[in-house]
Every structure is written in structure tokens, then in C-alpha cells.
Amino acid sequence: MNSETLRKWIGGILLVSLCFIGFYKPFQQYLDLPNEIVMMQGEEYTLSKAAAVTAMSTSNKSQLAIADEKTTVTLKGDEIGKEEVMLELAGVPIKKVDVEVVNNLKVIPGGQSIGVKLNSVGVLVVGHHLIETREGKVSPGEKAGIKVGDMITEINGEKIEKLADLGPYVQKAGEERSSLNVVLKRDKEEIETTLTPLQDNGDENYKLGLYIRDTAAGIGTMTFFDPKSKRYGALGHVISDMDTKKPIEVEDGQILNSTVTSIEKGMNGNPGEKLARFSSEKDVIGDITRNSPFGIFGKLNRDLNNGLLDRPMPVALSHQVKEGPAQILTVVDGEEVELYDIEIVSTIPQKFPATKGMVIKITDKDLLDKTGGIVQGMSGSPIIQNDKIIGAVTHVFVNDPTSGYGVHIEWMLNEAGINIYERNQEKAS
């Protein structure tokens, strides 16, 4: 037999062997096993295996307890950390599984209606207007290159924090026929320009030709708070300016109790809305230090009660959320938090933070009768499944107010500074 014929015979044997291996049960199970597993401390995770496959840790770490039974491998997360589990067939490694054990922390669910007041970094330009002068109509701000969405942060070297800070500079520059040195923040870029105030015909006051705002207010729903650190998360989505549609960069802010006074029901093409009144400004319940794509975050100055689930509850990671029944906590009348049925229509296990992790549908007849589905102000309502907090309501589908998106709770926890991957969550800053 020549070498060419021998190579063909060997190739044929290998091909047939590979085909048989593809139907071999241990090999099939090897292909189906996950490459990575994230589990809570104290929880168990069971892998199915063929009897011939064995499992063992590749290190001397003590994160996992491994029970290798005849047809299953049960992993128990004893300590927070990472460990590798190797599956072997007849002494040959066939699969490596990376296992991470994370903090089995508990937080208290919210559901309360809250009033939100944000103070931005500087003052926000939301529009231009024309000033009528002898030379014609002009907007000094637009002429100076200032755009809608810009933040005015400094004038003549002095920090601008609120609308009232602008007036004295504008009048003085106008009376002295001088220009203002203005520092703008545009996205992540800092821009310098000069701006000369002008008088409207027949008006003693000098103007910039800009519409400006320094605060934003609205209502939403508390999602959770940590009973130890008092860190909280709410809304589940970023707060953007109503005119510019850009996220508001927070200087500081407050949350207050709010009372729902009425509901505008949602209909196809027209999302509904909660109407509410704020409590007195003396009744501030917490600060706002962060406005992110996942909500607003800060610290409470006291504990909150929802009257239904006022106890620390475990959280679920994104891969632990299942399609099927769940519930939300929210307010539709006064200050009373109620529990309503929903359905998790779909859920995406996410390795990286993303705002749209679940599609949810309101199934509770009482809630549908009262609101028509998901309405504005319901954002942040905590989602409960199998006695765990799994996320929060975020957005409604415009053409179907009974359905919308939810965000997974682990990303809100990270934004709040509560790190489930640390042994001691108080280390989070």
C-alpha cells in the first residue's frame, strides 16, 4: 500500500470517528454545557452529565463545593470569588467551566411614588430668541455660536450654578458696552466664546437672546434601597431635558414624597401619565448624585415603607430571570403601594450593562382598568419574581401601552454603588 492510499484510509477512519463522536452522549452534553456560570453565594447550580464524565476544581480555592454524582454535578457557592471546574472523560479534559460566586445581597423593594428635583451643572440653553434692535433682529447668543443643549458653566471666570447668577453679569456688561467671556460645556467638550448682551427696543434690560433653564422636575417610582448604606435606585432610565432631549448632568438634586392625584389612561399612540403633587420641600427623603441611563441614584436620609414587602429581599441576576408570571409594586392612587400581576414576555441574559433587558406585559385587570397599562410616572416600579427583585419598569411601547421594557436589577445596583461582585458591599463607593 503506497503512502497516498494510506493517507486516504487514515482520513476516512478519522472522518467516521468524528461522526460517531458527534452522536456520543458525553460529547453531546459537553457541547451543551455553559462556558461560564455566575451564581449567588450559598446557592446551588446543577449540571447534567454522562456517567463517564468526572468533575474537579483546577485550583486549591474554596469558592465552590463540588458534589460529583453519577449523572449530575452540583456546585454550591461557598465563598465569593472565581474558580475553574474541569470536566474530564476517561482522564481527558473535555470542558472547562468558569464559575463566579457573587454576593448574595438583599435590598428593600420600593414602589413609592416620588417627586424628583434636579439641579444641573451650570444652566442649560433650551432655545434662541431674537432681540429687536435698531440694526434689525438678532440673537446675541446664537451669533456667539451658542447652541441648544449647551451648558453655560462660567462667565468672566466665575462659576454659574443657577439662573439667578446670570442677571448681574448681563446687566453690567450691557451698561458698560462690554462682552462676556463665556465657558460652555457641549457634550464632553469645553468651549470658550464671547457674548455681547443687547437691549430690545423700548426695554431697559439687556438680554442674551437665549432661553435658559437650571432645574428639572417630575415624578417617578422608587425601585429599591439598601438598608445598611441607604443607597437607593429609582426610575430605571435617564432623565432628559424636555426640550433638548439630552440627559441632564446633575449638580445635585432631591427626591420627595409625592401623592398621585389622578391617572391619564394610556391608549395606542398616546402613553398615559400619573398626575401627582409633591410634598413640602421640607419633606426631602434623599439626595440625587447621579443621573444615568439606568435611573437616578443617591442616598436616603431615612427608611421608606411600602406597606407590603418592607423587608430585605434577594436579587436575581439577568440569567436567573425567567419568562412567565411576575409582579410589580407601584402607586396609582394617593400614596398606597399595591402589587399588580405582569408577565415577563422575554428576557435577555446580559454580560454587560444594557437598559432593555426584559419585555413585560401588564396582565392585572385592576391595573389595566385604572391606567390602561404602563404610564409615565410608573418608571422604576420594582419587578418581583419568585420572591426576588429582578428589575424595574422603564419604558412603554407607544403603540401598545399594556407592554414595555424592564431593566435588570444588577445594572441599577452597580450604578448605585452596590457591587454584587465584592465580598463586602460597603467597599463600593
C-alpha positions as CSV (number, residue, x, y, z in Angstrom):
1,M,0.0,0.0,0.0
2,N,1.6,3.3,-1.1
3,S,1.7,6.4,1.1
4,E,-1.1,8.1,-0.8
5,T,-3.5,5.3,-0.3
6,L,-2.6,5.1,3.4
7,R,-3.3,8.7,3.9
8,K,-6.8,8.3,2.4
9,W,-7.5,5.3,4.6
10,I,-6.5,7.2,7.8
11,G,-8.5,10.3,6.7
12,G,-11.6,8.1,6.2
13,I,-11.2,6.5,9.6
14,L,-10.9,9.9,11.3
15,L,-14.0,11.2,9.4
16,V,-16.1,8.2,10.5
17,S,-14.8,8.6,14.1
18,L,-15.8,12.2,14.2
19,C,-19.3,11.4,13.0
20,F,-19.6,8.7,15.7
21,I,-18.3,11.1,18.4
22,G,-20.9,13.7,17.4
23,F,-23.6,11.1,18.4
24,Y,-21.8,10.1,21.6
25,K,-23.8,11.2,24.6
26,P,-21.0,12.5,26.8
27,F,-19.7,14.6,23.8
28,Q,-23.2,16.0,23.1
29,Q,-23.6,17.0,26.8
30,Y,-20.1,18.6,26.7
31,L,-21.3,20.8,23.8
32,D,-24.4,21.8,25.7
33,L,-22.7,22.8,29.0
34,P,-22.2,26.6,29.6
35,N,-18.7,28.1,29.4
36,E,-19.5,30.5,32.3
37,I,-21.7,30.3,35.4
38,V,-22.4,33.1,37.8
39,M,-24.2,32.1,41.0
40,M,-25.1,33.7,44.3
41,Q,-23.2,32.8,47.5
42,G,-25.0,29.9,49.2
43,E,-26.9,28.9,46.1
44,E,-26.6,25.6,44.1
45,Y,-26.2,25.0,40.4
46,T,-26.7,21.6,38.9
47,L,-25.1,20.3,35.6
48,S,-26.3,17.2,33.9
49,K,-23.5,14.9,32.7
50,A,-22.9,11.4,31.4
51,A,-21.8,8.8,34.0
52,A,-18.4,8.5,32.4
53,V,-17.6,12.2,32.9
54,T,-15.9,13.4,36.1
55,A,-15.7,17.0,37.5
56,M,-13.0,18.6,39.6
57,S,-11.6,22.0,40.6
58,T,-8.4,23.1,38.8
59,S,-7.2,25.1,41.9
60,N,-7.0,25.0,45.6
61,K,-9.5,27.7,46.1
62,S,-12.6,27.3,48.3
63,Q,-15.2,29.2,46.4
64,L,-17.1,26.0,45.5
65,A,-18.3,22.8,47.0
66,I,-18.5,20.2,44.2
67,A,-20.7,17.1,44.5
68,D,-19.9,14.8,41.6
69,E,-22.8,12.3,41.4
70,K,-23.5,9.6,38.8
71,T,-25.4,11.8,36.3
72,T,-25.1,15.3,37.8
73,V,-22.5,17.8,39.1
74,T,-23.9,20.1,41.9
75,L,-21.9,23.3,42.5
76,K,-22.5,25.2,45.7
77,G,-21.1,28.8,46.1
78,D,-19.4,28.8,49.4
79,E,-17.2,31.9,49.1
80,I,-17.3,34.9,46.8
81,G,-14.7,34.7,44.0
82,K,-13.8,32.8,40.8
83,E,-12.9,29.2,40.3
84,E,-12.5,26.8,37.3
85,V,-14.2,23.4,37.1
86,M,-12.8,20.9,34.6
87,L,-14.9,18.1,33.2
88,E,-13.0,15.0,32.1
89,L,-13.8,11.9,30.0
90,A,-11.6,8.9,30.6
91,G,-9.0,11.3,32.1
92,V,-9.0,13.6,29.1
93,P,-10.2,17.2,29.7
94,I,-13.3,17.9,27.5
95,K,-14.8,21.1,29.0
96,K,-13.6,24.0,31.3
97,V,-16.4,25.9,33.1
98,D,-15.6,29.3,34.7
99,V,-17.6,29.8,37.8
100,E,-18.0,33.1,39.7
101,V,-19.7,33.3,43.1
102,V,-21.1,36.7,43.8
103,N,-22.5,38.5,46.9
104,N,-26.0,37.2,47.9
105,L,-27.1,40.7,48.9
106,K,-30.6,41.8,49.8
107,V,-32.2,45.1,49.3
108,I,-35.6,46.5,50.2
109,P,-38.1,47.0,47.3
110,G,-39.7,50.4,46.8
111,G,-42.9,51.1,44.8
112,Q,-43.5,54.5,46.3
113,S,-44.3,57.5,44.1
114,I,-41.5,60.1,44.4
115,G,-41.1,63.7,43.3
116,V,-37.8,64.4,41.6
117,K,-36.0,67.8,41.5
118,L,-32.7,68.1,39.6
119,N,-30.2,70.9,39.6
120,S,-27.9,70.8,36.5
121,V,-24.2,71.6,36.2
122,G,-24.5,75.2,35.1
123,V,-27.5,76.5,33.2
124,L,-29.0,74.8,30.1
125,V,-29.6,76.6,26.8
126,V,-33.0,75.3,25.5
127,G,-33.6,77.8,22.7
128,H,-32.8,81.1,21.0
129,H,-35.0,84.2,20.7
130,L,-34.5,87.4,18.6
131,I,-33.9,90.8,20.1
132,E,-35.2,93.7,18.0
133,T,-32.5,96.4,17.8
134,R,-32.0,99.5,15.5
135,E,-29.9,97.3,13.2
136,G,-32.5,94.6,13.0
137,K,-33.4,91.3,14.8
138,V,-30.6,89.3,16.2
139,S,-29.9,86.7,18.9
140,P,-26.6,87.6,20.6
141,G,-26.3,84.0,21.9
142,E,-26.8,82.4,18.5
143,K,-24.3,84.9,17.0
144,A,-21.8,83.8,19.6
145,G,-22.1,80.2,18.5
146,I,-24.1,79.0,21.5
147,K,-26.2,76.0,20.6
148,V,-29.3,74.5,22.1
149,G,-28.2,71.8,24.6
150,D,-25.1,73.8,25.6
151,M,-24.4,74.3,29.4
152,I,-23.2,77.7,30.4
153,T,-20.8,76.9,33.3
154,E,-18.7,80.1,33.7
155,I,-19.0,83.8,32.9
156,N,-15.9,86.0,33.3
157,G,-14.1,83.3,35.3
158,E,-16.9,82.8,37.8
159,K,-18.9,79.6,38.2
160,I,-22.6,79.7,37.1
161,E,-24.8,77.4,39.1
162,K,-28.3,78.8,38.7
163,L,-30.4,81.1,36.5
164,A,-30.2,83.9,39.0
165,D,-26.4,84.0,38.7
166,L,-26.6,85.3,35.2
167,G,-28.6,88.6,35.7
168,P,-25.9,90.8,37.3
169,Y,-23.3,89.9,34.7
170,V,-25.6,90.5,31.8
171,Q,-26.8,93.9,33.0
172,K,-23.3,95.1,34.0
173,A,-21.8,94.1,30.6
174,G,-24.7,95.8,28.8
175,E,-24.3,99.1,30.7
176,E,-20.6,99.0,30.2
177,R,-20.9,98.1,26.5
178,S,-18.6,95.2,27.1
179,S,-18.7,91.5,26.2
180,L,-18.9,88.4,28.5
181,N,-16.3,85.7,28.4
182,V,-18.4,82.5,28.5
183,V,-17.4,78.9,29.1
184,L,-19.7,76.3,27.6
185,K,-19.9,72.5,28.1
186,R,-21.1,70.8,24.9
187,D,-21.3,67.0,25.4
188,K,-17.8,66.3,26.7
189,E,-16.1,69.3,25.1
190,E,-15.4,72.6,26.8
191,I,-15.8,75.7,24.6
192,E,-15.0,79.4,25.2
193,T,-16.8,82.2,23.4
194,T,-17.6,85.9,23.9
195,L,-21.1,87.2,24.1
196,T,-22.4,90.8,24.0
197,P,-25.8,91.5,25.6
198,L,-28.2,93.7,23.7
199,Q,-31.3,95.8,24.5
200,D,-34.7,95.2,23.0
201,N,-36.2,98.4,21.6
202,G,-38.1,100.1,24.4
203,D,-36.7,97.8,27.1
204,E,-34.2,98.9,29.7
205,N,-33.0,95.4,30.4
206,Y,-30.2,93.7,28.4
207,K,-30.6,90.2,27.0
208,L,-28.7,87.3,25.6
209,G,-31.2,86.1,23.1
210,L,-31.3,82.7,24.8
211,Y,-33.9,80.6,26.6
212,I,-32.3,79.1,29.6
213,R,-33.3,76.6,32.4
214,D,-31.5,75.5,35.5
215,T,-33.7,72.8,37.1
216,A,-35.9,69.9,36.1
217,A,-38.8,68.3,38.0
218,G,-41.0,65.3,37.6
219,I,-42.3,62.2,39.2
220,G,-41.3,58.5,39.2
221,T,-41.1,55.4,41.3
222,M,-38.6,54.2,43.9
223,T,-37.1,50.9,42.9
224,F,-35.0,49.8,45.9
225,F,-32.8,50.9,48.7
226,D,-30.0,49.2,50.7
227,P,-31.0,49.1,54.4
228,K,-27.3,49.4,55.5
229,S,-25.8,52.1,53.3
230,K,-29.2,53.8,52.4
231,R,-28.1,53.9,48.8
232,Y,-31.2,53.8,46.5
233,G,-32.1,53.5,42.8
234,A,-35.2,54.8,41.1
235,L,-36.8,55.4,37.7
236,G,-34.8,52.9,35.7
237,H,-34.0,55.3,32.9
238,V,-32.2,58.6,32.4
239,I,-33.9,62.0,33.0
240,S,-33.5,64.1,29.8
241,D,-34.4,67.7,29.2
242,M,-37.9,68.0,27.7
243,D,-36.7,70.5,25.0
244,T,-33.2,69.3,24.1
245,K,-33.8,65.6,24.7
246,K,-30.3,65.4,26.1
247,P,-29.5,63.8,29.5
248,I,-29.3,66.3,32.4
249,E,-25.9,66.4,34.0
250,V,-26.6,66.6,37.7
251,E,-25.0,69.1,40.1
252,D,-27.3,68.0,42.9
253,G,-31.0,67.2,43.5
254,Q,-33.6,65.9,45.9
255,I,-36.3,63.3,46.0
256,L,-39.5,64.0,47.9
257,N,-42.7,62.0,48.7
258,S,-45.4,62.5,46.2
259,T,-49.1,61.8,46.1
260,V,-50.8,60.5,42.9
261,T,-53.9,62.7,42.3
262,S,-55.2,61.2,39.0
263,I,-54.3,59.0,36.1
264,E,-54.5,59.8,32.4
265,K,-55.0,56.4,30.8
266,G,-52.7,55.2,28.1
267,M,-54.1,54.5,24.6
268,N,-52.5,53.3,21.4
269,G,-50.1,56.0,20.2
270,N,-50.6,58.1,23.3
271,P,-48.8,56.9,26.6
272,G,-50.7,57.7,29.7
273,E,-49.4,59.6,32.7
274,K,-49.6,59.7,36.5
275,L,-50.5,63.2,37.8
276,A,-49.1,63.9,41.3
277,R,-48.3,66.6,43.7
278,F,-45.0,66.9,45.6
279,S,-44.8,67.0,49.4
280,S,-43.4,70.1,51.0
281,E,-39.7,70.8,50.2
282,K,-39.1,70.3,54.0
283,D,-40.0,66.7,53.4
284,V,-36.9,65.7,51.4
285,I,-36.3,62.0,51.7
286,G,-33.0,61.8,49.9
287,D,-30.5,63.4,47.6
288,I,-29.6,62.8,43.9
289,T,-26.0,62.4,43.0
290,R,-26.2,60.5,39.7
291,N,-28.5,60.6,36.6
292,S,-27.6,57.7,34.4
293,P,-29.2,55.6,31.6
294,F,-30.3,53.2,34.4
295,G,-32.0,55.8,36.6
296,I,-31.3,58.2,39.4
297,F,-29.2,57.3,42.4
298,G,-28.2,58.8,45.7
299,K,-28.8,58.3,49.4
300,L,-31.9,58.3,51.5
301,N,-32.0,60.2,54.8
302,R,-34.5,57.7,56.3
303,D,-36.0,54.3,55.6
304,L,-39.1,54.1,53.4
305,N,-42.1,51.7,53.8
306,N,-44.3,50.4,51.1
307,G,-46.7,48.5,53.5
308,L,-46.4,45.3,51.5
309,L,-42.9,44.0,51.2
310,D,-41.0,46.0,53.8
311,R,-38.1,43.5,54.2
312,P,-34.8,42.9,52.6
313,M,-35.3,40.6,49.5
314,P,-32.7,38.8,47.4
315,V,-32.0,40.0,43.9
316,A,-31.8,37.9,40.7
317,L,-29.1,38.2,38.1
318,S,-30.1,38.6,34.5
319,H,-29.6,34.9,33.6
320,Q,-31.8,33.9,36.6
321,V,-34.9,35.8,35.3
322,K,-37.4,33.5,33.6
323,E,-40.2,34.1,31.2
324,G,-43.6,33.9,32.9
325,P,-45.6,35.4,35.8
326,A,-44.2,38.3,37.9
327,Q,-45.5,41.3,39.8
328,I,-44.7,45.0,40.1
329,L,-45.1,47.4,43.1
330,T,-46.5,50.8,42.2
331,V,-48.9,53.6,43.2
332,V,-51.9,54.6,41.2
333,D,-53.9,56.4,43.8
334,G,-52.7,58.6,46.7
335,E,-49.6,57.1,48.4
336,E,-50.8,53.5,48.6
337,V,-48.3,51.0,47.1
338,E,-50.1,48.0,45.5
339,L,-48.9,44.7,44.0
340,Y,-50.0,44.0,40.4
341,D,-49.6,41.0,38.1
342,I,-47.5,41.1,34.9
343,E,-45.9,38.7,32.5
344,I,-42.2,38.5,31.6
345,V,-42.7,38.0,27.8
346,S,-38.9,37.8,27.1
347,T,-35.7,38.2,29.0
348,I,-32.1,38.5,27.8
349,P,-29.2,37.2,29.9
350,Q,-26.7,40.1,29.8
351,K,-23.0,40.0,30.4
352,F,-22.7,43.8,30.0
353,P,-25.0,46.7,31.2
354,A,-27.9,47.4,28.9
355,T,-31.1,49.3,29.6
356,K,-33.6,47.0,27.8
357,G,-33.2,43.5,29.3
358,M,-36.8,42.4,29.5
359,V,-40.1,42.8,27.7
360,I,-43.0,42.9,30.1
361,K,-46.8,42.9,29.7
362,I,-49.4,44.1,32.2
363,T,-51.9,41.3,32.9
364,D,-53.6,42.6,36.0
365,K,-57.2,43.6,35.2
366,D,-57.4,46.2,38.0
367,L,-54.3,47.9,36.8
368,L,-55.4,47.8,33.2
369,D,-58.8,49.3,34.2
370,K,-57.1,52.1,36.1
371,T,-54.2,53.0,33.8
372,G,-54.6,51.2,30.5
373,G,-51.2,49.7,31.1
374,I,-47.8,51.3,31.7
375,V,-48.0,55.1,32.1
376,Q,-45.4,57.8,32.7
377,G,-44.5,58.0,36.3
378,M,-44.6,54.2,36.7
379,S,-40.9,54.0,35.6
380,G,-38.9,52.5,38.4
381,S,-41.6,50.3,39.7
382,P,-39.8,47.2,41.0
383,I,-40.4,43.8,39.4
384,I,-40.7,40.8,41.7
385,Q,-40.4,37.2,40.6
386,N,-40.1,34.1,42.8
387,D,-39.7,36.3,45.9
388,K,-36.7,38.1,44.3
389,I,-36.2,41.6,42.9
390,I,-35.4,41.1,39.3
391,G,-35.6,44.6,37.8
392,A,-37.7,47.7,37.2
393,V,-40.2,49.0,34.7
394,T,-38.6,51.5,32.3
395,H,-40.4,52.3,29.0
396,V,-43.9,51.8,27.5
397,F,-44.5,50.7,23.9
398,V,-46.2,53.7,22.3
399,N,-48.4,51.5,20.1
400,D,-49.3,49.1,22.9
401,P,-49.5,50.7,26.4
402,T,-50.0,47.3,28.0
403,S,-46.4,46.3,27.2
404,G,-43.0,47.8,27.7
405,Y,-39.4,47.3,28.7
406,G,-37.7,46.4,32.0
407,V,-34.1,46.8,33.1
408,H,-32.3,44.1,35.1
409,I,-31.7,45.0,38.7
410,E,-28.0,44.1,38.7
411,W,-27.2,47.1,36.5
412,M,-29.1,49.5,38.8
413,L,-27.3,48.1,41.8
414,N,-23.9,48.8,40.1
415,E,-25.0,52.4,39.3
416,A,-26.0,52.8,42.9
417,G,-22.5,51.7,44.1
418,I,-23.7,48.4,45.5
419,N,-21.3,45.9,44.0
420,I,-22.6,42.3,44.0
421,Y,-19.1,41.1,43.0
422,E,-17.4,42.3,46.2
423,R,-17.1,40.3,49.4
424,N,-18.1,43.4,51.4
425,Q,-20.6,45.7,49.6
426,E,-19.7,48.6,51.9
427,K,-16.5,48.9,50.0
428,A,-18.4,50.2,47.0
429,S,-18.1,53.9,46.5
